Amino acid sequence: MSSSNLRLSENAKQILTEKPAQWGYRLFAQIVTDDIEEIKNIFQKGHLVQSSTLSLITALSSLEWMAKKIDEVFAISNQVTQVINSNPTDAFGTFLGLGADADKIIEHSRKVSALYYQCSIWSQDVASTSIDSTYKNLQYEIGLLANLVTASIEQSCSVLLKKTDKPQKGKTRDVSVSPTIKIPKEQFDKVKRFIEKEIFSVKAFVEEETFKLNASLTIIDLLSDKKLVEMTKNFIDKQSLDFYIKSDYIMSNDEFGLFVKFLKDKNPNVNKYTAYSFVYNVVIGYLAQNWEEGYGKYFSDINELNLETSTERYCSIEMINHEDVVLLGSFVCYLIQHKKFSQINDGYFDYLQSFLPVFSYAYKKSLDDKKYKNFVDKLKTPSNKSRYTIDDIDLMSGQEFENLIAELFSKLGYKSEVTKATGDQGVDVIVEKNGNKIGIQAKCYSGTVGNSAIQEVVAGKKYYRLDKVMVITNSFFTDSAQKLAHANSVVLWDRNTLKEKIDEIFNSSAE
């Protein structure tokens, strides 16, 4: 329905017939006021526009649609201001109404009425469109912009009718009469700036997610290459301990740059960041598998444990150095594989940061429990019991050292056996507890322990069909030996760890 076809009301006809002073302006205000009333009645009777349902209701499409709508209502607002404030002299004549043209005034009035109608349609279209629920409040604010325009038209006509009415006794007629309107544009600008900022943020988010998706597809492609994964494991085994605890370590590693180039030869979509993610995806699977092979027997009921109880179980394993960064990292990967973290994190280091406070609490509790147990044992044990110091151990023969290790594990509740002195196949002591059979090579050395000790005990593991193997020394291990041990899941006790265990097992109850 076009507003230009609306008939003149009786009030408008009376003005046209009587032509009072300033009748042109009054006729204009009356026609527009009457048309507005008619338009409101039309909408109240259920005149509805076709709602605009977005083909893809997403945050970005909703925002872009709203930005377009703001431009539309701003354009309507500009037209309204231009038409009402133009006051064409060929229509209105002089300010006293001389030379006014009724037909042109009616035509001019209908233009304003048409814009009012257009704005009302626009407002209904905005209100009935389905958009992302996040921006419902913003959608309401945009609708208010249309109300701002229509209300300004109504206010302008209302003021004009009052000014052109018969003056009260003792008052002169207002001669500063003309149709005027002022719509505050700052509200349009404020909403538009906010939407543009949101569009920028959402586009940045979409670009980031697209980047992540493409990176994920690249990583999946790399992970499907079994040979490549095995070579990556070799790369991991050659890294220092910082690789497991410092998220920025690998990015500054010269070898990593070469590894990225190697991966790029396999897949041209690889970059530094996809290579980084790929490596730590391999890390999670690789270290989780290593942990399962080495300590899975301690976690046969892993499905029934949560993060806290799993960590308590980790701290109860007597043979390991609980603060060993590779063991910690491997255990975290094992927990990731078994979905023990309540929230999904972005990668290995995020999970590690979530785990460390849980570990710190459980480890401290474990030490406190051992301290209390040793205190009770001390009360039960005669005070003349012999003590050992690390300096005493330095003076021991190889056989005496092996016997000491066997005794130490016996006190931990293991069944201990020293193998024969010759032909021991790299294993000096075999201990067993809860079905776990562990082989130990005991090295009472004055120098550092190298790779040969690790190689020998690994060979002994197969020979004796052991579940786990260890090397214990009163000295220290070379860096190369530590890397080889971690690669083969060999537990190492160096001088510091041995001293802690001796003080805990032998000396705490002998004080």
Beta strands, then each sheet from edge to edge (+ up, - down):
strand 1: 415-418
strand 2: 429-433
strand 3: 436-443
strand 4: 468-473
strand 5: 491-493
sheet 1: 1+ 2- 3+ 4+ 5+
end
